[in-house]
């Protein structure tokens, strides 16, 4: 025979449930979808029909799921590019530019280095992409150390420099002479292309974010270096007094973050585009940055936030094709989700 629960006990259970981070995040997401549904109704669309078509076109078909996976690859990598520096107190807004430089470096290997097999070419391209993104991020940490330039400013502005840098090559020396005047490089050889999975656009670049998430989680939570990084991010002065080489950790965190964003660029040119062109990234780096902040820079939670953003972005394309809603409207939903999660988090801190 069960004992009835008193009102105070019920309230305690409700408070305990809502104190869980996952539940709070789900509540924030639900709130954002409700607000966006009201917006849809105001502009004369049926929110139930819009949401039904959105989820049917993304999670209800093999093609939709594969497209969500395609978007998640660069989202996760660029989210980690923001998450790892955040552990030492750095704000890396340069994932977009680091992605471009990684794509540029990987393309250089694909076009001008002759490896006879895919087993040599793809690792070489991945290494070049990682190195390119890391070097580009390294400029920001060098400016911070030598000239006291805030990394938020330097990484943000470097995004636009990187885009123009890539354009110099695709409009100039690397422009395909048989491309009918279009600004893109020659198509990659088969050895330079990440193989597709199950006849979809999803490709084996999927292993990059999987390895990145696992390695980041284990490194940050299971190693002395990860503990030292948390100490540096929490209080760099105290960490310095404890003998922790703060500058070394700042450099490593920024370089690894930039390198992961560079891998995102490599996966885009090798797995999706098969050549380098202007505009290879449709704000992928900025989306990853948002995903990291939504996840509170937690490498495991990043999987969920990137999945959500990928569903919304792909769903926006589905709705645009069906004529129900412009895809740009889904940026409003992403913004609402972001502000809802951050708002719920801020409310929690005030009530603690």
Kinemage of the C-alpha trace (Angstrom):
@kinemage 1
@onewidth
@group {chain A} dominant
@subgroup {mainchain}
@vectorlist {calphas} color= white
{ca unk a 1} P 0.000 0.000 0.000
{ca unk a 2} L 1.475 3.345 -1.027
{ca unk a 3} L 1.627 6.347 1.277
{ca unk a 4} L 0.108 9.578 -0.065
{ca unk a 5} L 2.571 12.389 -0.732
{ca unk a 6} L 1.937 15.621 1.136
{ca unk a 7} L 1.703 18.955 -0.671
{ca unk a 8} L 5.069 20.089 0.697
{ca unk a 9} L 6.684 16.829 -0.448
{ca unk a 10} L 5.203 17.288 -3.918
{ca unk a 11} L 6.567 20.790 -4.078
{ca unk a 12} L 9.975 19.484 -3.032
{ca unk a 13} L 9.902 16.880 -5.800
{ca unk a 14} L 8.934 19.541 -8.369
{ca unk a 15} L 11.742 21.810 -7.216
{ca unk a 16} L 14.253 18.949 -7.374
{ca unk a 17} L 13.222 18.062 -10.911
{ca unk a 18} L 13.366 21.609 -12.173
{ca unk a 19} L 16.797 22.071 -10.605
{ca unk a 20} L 18.290 19.526 -12.982
{ca unk a 21} L 20.205 21.250 -15.818
{ca unk a 22} L 18.720 19.030 -18.544
{ca unk a 23} L 15.154 19.696 -17.378
{ca unk a 24} L 15.817 23.417 -17.150
{ca unk a 25} L 17.261 23.458 -20.650
{ca unk a 26} L 14.273 21.561 -22.038
{ca unk a 27} L 11.937 24.030 -20.357
{ca unk a 28} L 13.861 26.915 -21.937
{ca unk a 29} L 13.694 25.299 -25.379
{ca unk a 30} L 9.959 24.636 -24.998
{ca unk a 31} L 9.427 28.254 -23.987
{ca unk a 32} L 11.316 29.442 -27.082
{ca unk a 33} L 9.223 27.221 -29.366
{ca unk a 34} L 6.014 28.532 -27.777
{ca unk a 35} L 7.069 32.147 -28.278
{ca unk a 36} L 8.088 31.423 -31.870
{ca unk a 37} L 4.747 29.679 -32.427
{ca unk a 38} L 2.984 32.873 -31.336
{ca unk a 39} L 5.138 34.827 -33.798
{ca unk a 40} L 4.206 32.404 -36.588
{ca unk a 41} L 0.516 32.814 -35.773
{ca unk a 42} L 0.844 36.613 -35.819
{ca unk a 43} L 2.263 36.594 -39.357
{ca unk a 44} L -0.621 34.435 -40.528
{ca unk a 45} L 0.827 30.916 -40.538
{ca unk a 46} L -0.395 27.849 -38.691
{ca unk a 47} L 2.283 27.050 -36.071
{ca unk a 48} L 1.186 23.420 -35.769
{ca unk a 49} L 1.513 22.911 -39.525
{ca unk a 50} L 4.884 24.684 -39.601
{ca unk a 51} L 6.308 22.573 -36.782
{ca unk a 52} L 4.871 19.374 -38.246
{ca unk a 53} L 6.530 19.995 -41.622
{ca unk a 54} L 9.754 21.080 -39.946
{ca unk a 55} L 10.166 17.911 -37.902
{ca unk a 56} L 8.838 15.657 -40.642
{ca unk a 57} L 11.409 17.043 -43.069
{ca unk a 58} L 14.302 16.650 -40.614
{ca unk a 59} L 13.688 13.748 -38.246
{ca unk a 60} L 11.070 11.916 -40.289
{ca unk a 61} L 13.172 10.838 -43.253
{ca unk a 62} L 16.554 9.354 -44.062
{ca unk a 63} L 17.507 12.380 -46.153
{ca unk a 64} L 16.471 14.781 -43.420
{ca unk a 65} L 18.417 12.936 -40.743
{ca unk a 66} L 21.495 12.797 -42.957
{ca unk a 67} L 21.292 16.554 -43.562
{ca unk a 68} L 21.069 17.137 -39.815
{ca unk a 69} L 24.223 15.034 -39.456
{ca unk a 70} L 25.961 17.022 -42.196
{ca unk a 71} L 25.258 20.271 -40.360
{ca unk a 72} L 26.265 18.860 -36.984
{ca unk a 73} L 29.824 18.045 -38.093
{ca unk a 74} L 31.019 21.679 -38.393
{ca unk a 75} L 28.693 22.841 -35.609
{ca unk a 76} L 30.251 20.467 -33.063
{ca unk a 77} L 33.830 21.190 -34.128
{ca unk a 78} L 33.389 24.974 -34.047
{ca unk a 79} L 31.492 24.677 -30.746
{ca unk a 80} L 34.488 22.862 -29.272
{ca unk a 81} L 36.646 25.651 -30.719
{ca unk a 82} L 34.800 28.025 -28.387
{ca unk a 83} L 34.382 25.594 -25.492
{ca unk a 84} L 38.037 24.684 -24.915
{ca unk a 85} L 39.373 28.276 -24.744
{ca unk a 86} L 36.427 29.142 -22.476
{ca unk a 87} L 37.817 26.694 -19.907
{ca unk a 88} L 40.790 29.012 -19.393
{ca unk a 89} L 38.742 32.207 -19.553
{ca unk a 90} L 39.223 33.024 -23.251
{ca unk a 91} L 36.373 33.926 -25.582
{ca unk a 92} L 37.046 32.640 -29.087
{ca unk a 93} L 34.641 34.247 -31.543
{ca unk a 94} L 36.888 33.338 -34.461
{ca unk a 95} L 35.608 29.880 -35.337
{ca unk a 96} L 34.320 31.133 -38.672
{ca unk a 97} L 37.683 32.484 -39.781
{ca unk a 98} L 39.578 29.509 -38.400
{ca unk a 99} L 37.253 27.256 -40.388
{ca unk a 100} L 38.063 29.197 -43.576
{ca unk a 101} L 41.810 28.982 -43.009
{ca unk a 102} L 41.550 25.276 -42.236
{ca unk a 103} L 39.642 24.767 -45.479
{ca unk a 104} L 42.271 26.796 -47.345
{ca unk a 105} L 45.163 24.789 -45.886
{ca unk a 106} L 43.463 21.453 -46.590
{ca unk a 107} L 42.751 22.564 -50.147
{ca unk a 108} L 46.405 23.445 -50.661
{ca unk a 109} L 47.356 19.868 -49.759
{ca unk a 110} L 44.637 18.428 -52.004
{ca unk a 111} L 45.732 20.508 -55.001
{ca unk a 112} L 49.498 20.556 -54.713
{ca unk a 113} L 50.628 17.519 -52.704
{ca unk a 114} L 50.609 14.168 -54.454
{ca unk a 115} L 49.641 11.313 -52.131
{ca unk a 116} L 48.694 8.139 -54.023
{ca unk a 117} L 46.103 6.787 -51.574
{ca unk a 118} L 43.178 8.130 -49.593
{ca unk a 119} L 44.778 6.756 -46.403
{ca unk a 120} L 47.642 9.225 -46.787
{ca unk a 121} L 45.826 12.140 -48.393
{ca unk a 122} L 42.963 12.551 -45.924
{ca unk a 123} L 45.182 12.501 -42.793
{ca unk a 124} L 47.492 15.014 -44.477
{ca unk a 125} L 44.540 17.270 -45.282
{ca unk a 126} L 43.214 16.913 -41.729
{ca unk a 127} L 46.619 17.809 -40.285
{ca unk a 128} L 46.886 20.821 -42.596
{ca unk a 129} L 43.368 21.949 -41.696
{ca unk a 130} L 44.067 21.631 -37.982
{ca unk a 131} L 47.392 23.450 -38.324
{ca unk a 132} L 45.852 26.252 -40.387
{ca unk a 133} L 43.074 26.887 -37.863
{ca unk a 134} L 45.533 26.711 -34.968
{ca unk a 135} L 47.933 29.225 -36.534
{ca unk a 136} L 45.066 31.612 -37.268
{ca unk a 137} L 43.883 31.372 -33.653
{ca unk a 138} L 47.481 31.816 -32.522
{ca unk a 139} L 47.535 35.363 -33.882
{ca unk a 140} L 44.826 36.307 -31.378
{ca unk a 141} L 46.686 34.924 -28.380
{ca unk a 142} L 49.902 36.598 -29.587
{ca unk a 143} L 48.117 39.947 -29.836
{ca unk a 144} L 46.700 39.434 -26.353
{ca unk a 145} L 50.099 38.644 -24.856
{ca unk a 146} L 52.307 41.179 -26.652
{ca unk a 147} L 49.901 44.055 -27.335
{ca unk a 148} L 47.167 43.472 -24.725
{ca unk a 149} L 44.489 43.205 -27.430
{ca unk a 150} L 41.323 41.560 -26.173
{ca unk a 151} L 40.811 38.213 -27.919
{ca unk a 152} L 37.105 38.922 -28.456
{ca unk a 153} L 37.980 41.807 -30.762
{ca unk a 154} L 40.897 40.119 -32.516
{ca unk a 155} L 39.099 36.810 -33.170
{ca unk a 156} L 35.925 38.538 -34.315
{ca unk a 157} L 37.718 40.809 -36.780
{ca unk a 158} L 39.979 38.007 -37.990
{ca unk a 159} L 36.909 36.211 -39.333
{ca unk a 160} L 36.503 38.798 -42.074
{ca unk a 161} L 40.222 38.882 -42.814
{ca unk a 162} L 40.176 35.096 -43.278
{ca unk a 163} L 37.243 35.266 -45.687
{ca unk a 164} L 39.014 37.891 -47.801
{ca unk a 165} L 42.278 35.923 -47.610
{ca unk a 166} L 40.556 32.853 -49.074
{ca unk a 167} L 38.905 34.993 -51.755
{ca unk a 168} L 42.324 36.220 -52.897
{ca unk a 169} L 43.222 32.638 -53.794
{ca unk a 170} L 39.939 31.432 -55.284
{ca unk a 171} L 39.654 34.557 -57.420
{ca unk a 172} L 43.352 34.481 -58.247
{ca unk a 173} L 46.120 31.895 -58.190
{ca unk a 174} L 43.918 28.901 -57.337
{ca unk a 175} L 41.028 29.750 -59.659
{ca unk a 176} L 40.031 26.826 -61.853
{ca unk a 177} L 41.049 27.713 -65.444
{ca unk a 178} L 38.323 25.417 -66.793
{ca unk a 179} L 35.641 26.702 -64.431
{ca unk a 180} L 33.918 29.014 -66.957
{ca unk a 181} L 34.946 32.066 -64.950
{ca unk a 182} L 33.428 30.909 -61.649
{ca unk a 183} L 35.618 31.612 -58.589
{ca unk a 184} L 36.451 28.189 -57.261
{ca unk a 185} L 39.402 25.851 -57.377
{ca unk a 186} L 39.761 22.710 -59.431
{ca unk a 187} L 37.729 19.785 -58.156
{ca unk a 188} L 39.501 17.439 -55.781
{ca unk a 189} L 40.716 14.042 -56.884
{ca unk a 190} L 38.962 11.028 -55.410
{ca unk a 191} L 41.786 10.497 -52.897
{ca unk a 192} L 40.978 13.896 -51.369
{ca unk a 193} L 37.250 13.303 -50.859
{ca unk a 194} L 35.746 11.975 -47.646
{ca unk a 195} L 33.569 8.970 -48.611
{ca unk a 196} L 29.806 9.313 -48.268
{ca unk a 197} L 27.774 7.165 -45.884
{ca unk a 198} L 24.840 5.076 -47.197
{ca unk a 199} L 24.304 7.079 -50.406
{ca unk a 200} L 23.648 10.345 -48.554
{ca unk a 201} L 25.522 13.619 -48.199
{ca unk a 202} L 26.642 12.518 -44.744
{ca unk a 203} L 30.301 11.550 -44.909
{ca unk a 204} L 33.038 9.957 -42.827
{ca unk a 205} L 34.060 13.366 -41.564
{ca unk a 206} L 31.540 12.416 -38.878
{ca unk a 207} L 34.378 10.709 -37.006
{ca unk a 208} L 36.080 14.082 -36.431
{ca unk a 209} L 33.483 15.549 -34.024
{ca unk a 210} L 33.011 12.140 -32.362
{ca unk a 211} L 36.724 11.907 -31.610
{ca unk a 212} L 36.776 15.591 -30.658
{ca unk a 213} L 33.955 15.242 -28.115
{ca unk a 214} L 35.381 12.096 -26.514
{ca unk a 215} L 38.934 13.430 -26.370
{ca unk a 216} L 37.835 16.816 -25.010
{ca unk a 217} L 35.644 15.266 -22.322
{ca unk a 218} L 38.324 12.835 -21.155
{ca unk a 219} L 41.072 15.460 -21.284
{ca unk a 220} L 39.123 18.097 -19.344
{ca unk a 221} L 37.582 15.811 -16.742
{ca unk a 222} L 40.133 13.040 -16.272
{ca unk a 223} L 43.569 14.634 -16.510
{ca unk a 224} L 45.690 16.963 -14.423
{ca unk a 225} L 45.916 19.314 -17.384
{ca unk a 226} L 42.129 19.581 -17.453
{ca unk a 227} L 42.076 20.405 -13.729
{ca unk a 228} L 44.751 23.050 -14.242
{ca unk a 229} L 42.745 24.549 -17.098
{ca unk a 230} L 39.733 24.890 -14.817
{ca unk a 231} L 41.959 26.545 -12.223
{ca unk a 232} L 43.272 29.010 -14.816
{ca unk a 233} L 39.757 29.815 -15.987
{ca unk a 234} L 38.460 30.211 -12.440
{ca unk a 235} L 41.193 32.473 -11.088
{ca unk a 236} L 44.359 32.968 -13.177
{ca unk a 237} L 46.142 34.889 -10.412
{ca unk a 238} L 45.576 32.097 -7.889
{ca unk a 239} L 46.614 29.528 -10.496
{ca unk a 240} L 49.812 31.479 -11.135
{ca unk a 241} L 50.595 31.543 -7.414
{ca unk a 242} L 50.166 27.768 -7.341
{ca unk a 243} L 52.886 27.488 -9.968
{ca unk a 244} L 50.603 26.749 -12.934
{ca unk a 245} L 52.054 28.200 -16.177
{ca unk a 246} L 48.989 30.264 -17.090
{ca unk a 247} L 50.288 31.567 -20.417
{ca unk a 248} L 51.100 28.039 -21.601
{ca unk a 249} L 47.540 26.930 -20.931
{ca unk a 250} L 46.112 29.988 -22.677
{ca unk a 251} L 48.206 29.268 -25.760
{ca unk a 252} L 47.388 25.554 -25.851
{ca unk a 253} L 43.651 26.097 -25.342
{ca unk a 254} L 43.429 28.680 -28.122
{ca unk a 255} L 45.562 26.675 -30.550
{ca unk a 256} L 43.582 23.468 -29.997
{ca unk a 257} L 40.297 25.351 -30.326
{ca unk a 258} L 41.403 26.977 -33.570
{ca unk a 259} L 42.680 23.644 -34.844
{ca unk a 260} L 39.300 21.983 -34.296
{ca unk a 261} L 37.599 24.788 -36.212
{ca unk a 262} L 40.165 24.232 -38.957
{ca unk a 263} L 39.144 20.562 -39.058
{ca unk a 264} L 35.586 21.742 -39.636
{ca unk a 265} L 36.842 23.599 -42.714
{ca unk a 266} L 38.669 20.514 -43.931
{ca unk a 267} L 35.520 18.399 -43.564
{ca unk a 268} L 33.486 20.938 -45.523
{ca unk a 269} L 35.783 21.116 -48.548
{ca unk a 270} L 36.589 17.401 -48.538
{ca unk a 271} L 33.213 15.981 -47.596
{ca unk a 272} L 30.695 18.429 -49.093
{ca unk a 273} L 32.133 20.966 -51.556
{ca unk a 274} L 35.015 18.950 -53.114
{ca unk a 275} L 36.670 22.259 -53.984
{ca unk a 276} L 37.318 25.611 -52.334
{ca unk a 277} L 35.031 28.511 -53.185
{ca unk a 278} L 33.891 31.795 -51.637
{ca unk a 279} L 31.242 31.445 -48.980
{ca unk a 280} L 32.016 27.839 -48.035
{ca unk a 281} L 30.628 28.557 -44.583
{ca unk a 282} L 27.135 29.876 -44.043
{ca unk a 283} L 27.927 31.183 -40.543
{ca unk a 284} L 28.906 27.686 -39.375
{ca unk a 285} L 31.486 29.077 -36.976
{ca unk a 286} L 29.043 31.537 -35.434
{ca unk a 287} L 26.447 28.777 -34.996
{ca unk a 288} L 29.040 26.657 -33.232
{ca unk a 289} L 29.871 29.575 -30.955
{ca unk a 290} L 26.194 29.911 -30.023
{ca unk a 291} L 25.935 26.154 -29.446
{ca unk a 292} L 28.866 26.274 -27.039
{ca unk a 293} L 27.349 29.092 -25.005
{ca unk a 294} L 23.978 27.363 -24.956
{ca unk a 295} L 25.720 24.263 -23.568
{ca unk a 296} L 27.617 26.341 -20.994
{ca unk a 297} L 30.792 25.113 -22.753
{ca unk a 298} L 30.122 21.538 -21.639
{ca unk a 299} L 31.538 19.198 -24.341
{ca unk a 300} L 28.827 16.570 -23.751
{ca unk a 301} L 25.954 19.077 -23.708
{ca unk a 302} L 27.326 20.521 -26.962
{ca unk a 303} L 26.023 17.405 -28.736
{ca unk a 304} L 22.459 18.309 -27.756
{ca unk a 305} L 22.685 22.005 -28.581
{ca unk a 306} L 24.327 21.327 -31.944
{ca unk a 307} L 21.653 18.744 -32.747
{ca unk a 308} L 18.925 21.255 -31.907
{ca unk a 309} L 20.477 24.011 -34.023
{ca unk a 310} L 21.027 21.578 -36.919
{ca unk a 311} L 17.366 20.510 -36.794
{ca unk a 312} L 16.244 24.145 -36.810
{ca unk a 313} L 18.566 25.127 -39.681
{ca unk a 314} L 17.663 22.124 -41.854
{ca unk a 315} L 14.016 22.575 -40.929
{ca unk a 316} L 14.240 26.161 -42.133
{ca unk a 317} L 15.408 24.942 -45.542
{ca unk a 318} L 12.508 22.473 -45.655
{ca unk a 319} L 10.008 25.196 -44.809
{ca unk a 320} L 11.452 27.526 -47.436
{ca unk a 321} L 11.166 24.864 -50.146
{ca unk a 322} L 7.584 24.117 -49.125
{ca unk a 323} L 6.717 27.811 -49.148
{ca unk a 324} L 5.508 27.833 -45.542
{ca unk a 325} L 8.144 30.144 -44.113
{ca unk a 326} L 11.389 31.856 -45.195
{ca unk a 327} L 14.408 29.978 -43.858
{ca unk a 328} L 15.760 33.227 -42.396
{ca unk a 329} L 12.845 33.198 -39.966
{ca unk a 330} L 14.432 30.204 -38.259
{ca unk a 331} L 17.274 32.464 -37.132
{ca unk a 332} L 14.683 34.097 -34.911
{ca unk a 333} L 13.951 30.696 -33.365
{ca unk a 334} L 17.671 30.051 -32.779
{ca unk a 335} L 17.951 33.449 -31.115
{ca unk a 336} L 14.932 32.753 -28.933
{ca unk a 337} L 16.380 29.408 -27.863
{ca unk a 338} L 19.700 31.051 -26.998
{ca unk a 339} L 18.145 33.874 -24.984
{ca unk a 340} L 15.745 31.493 -23.261
{ca unk a 341} L 18.526 29.174 -22.101
{ca unk a 342} L 20.740 32.047 -20.967
{ca unk a 343} L 17.744 33.761 -19.358
{ca unk a 344} L 16.738 30.651 -17.418
{ca unk a 345} L 20.352 30.243 -16.315
{ca unk a 346} L 20.506 33.867 -15.164
{ca unk a 347} L 17.236 33.488 -13.267
{ca unk a 348} L 18.603 30.415 -11.471
{ca unk a 349} L 21.663 32.321 -10.272
{ca unk a 350} L 19.504 35.145 -8.903
{ca unk a 351} L 17.286 32.707 -6.996
{ca unk a 352} L 20.168 30.703 -5.481
